[in-house]
């Protein structure tokens, strides 16, 4: 595990089923919420098909520009589960059967039930550490700053929780303001406020447009007092454009 918690993270989603719409991707959304709560910045989410060159090239780009990369998907027993081999290729190391994992799986399944498909899920890139979680006997892997997780949401969540101590810093704070006016009525004023406070992230998110607009203005950052002050400024701005 790293000496200091990761501050910036990218997520690499792997799978034809996501790109085709067969599967609704949920892991990046879960990770974004979880990492935000511990003060870790998710900077990028990339989605690639089950193509080795796409996985290798994207992973190598992301791991060089972020403190850590989390991958999701493609570590099962079937022919299209090529993530572990691709990660090994990205690091230019061999993919090897992990002896300790084989022992755990033998104890769990029994010798006769330890099929070739299950043995396939015990292969890790050379030098990687297995990531063991409560939801699966089959491990993820950690190699340098890359965390290889399953695509099944409850296993992904369990694997992330098992290494969450490696991520974070000063916690982020989020506050929200409900709005009942059109974005166009306050867009310029909100932009001026954002320019005044570059250390606070301000976003406007409409939920309903038209004659009865609804939405929220969201503020996030690390300084709660500063966010509260900016929120007060925005609330006053909204009052000014909507006099009672």
Order of alpha helices (4+ residues) and beta strands (2+ residues): beta-alpha-alpha-beta-alpha-beta-alpha-beta-alpha-alpha-beta-beta-beta-beta-alpha-beta-alpha-beta-beta-alpha
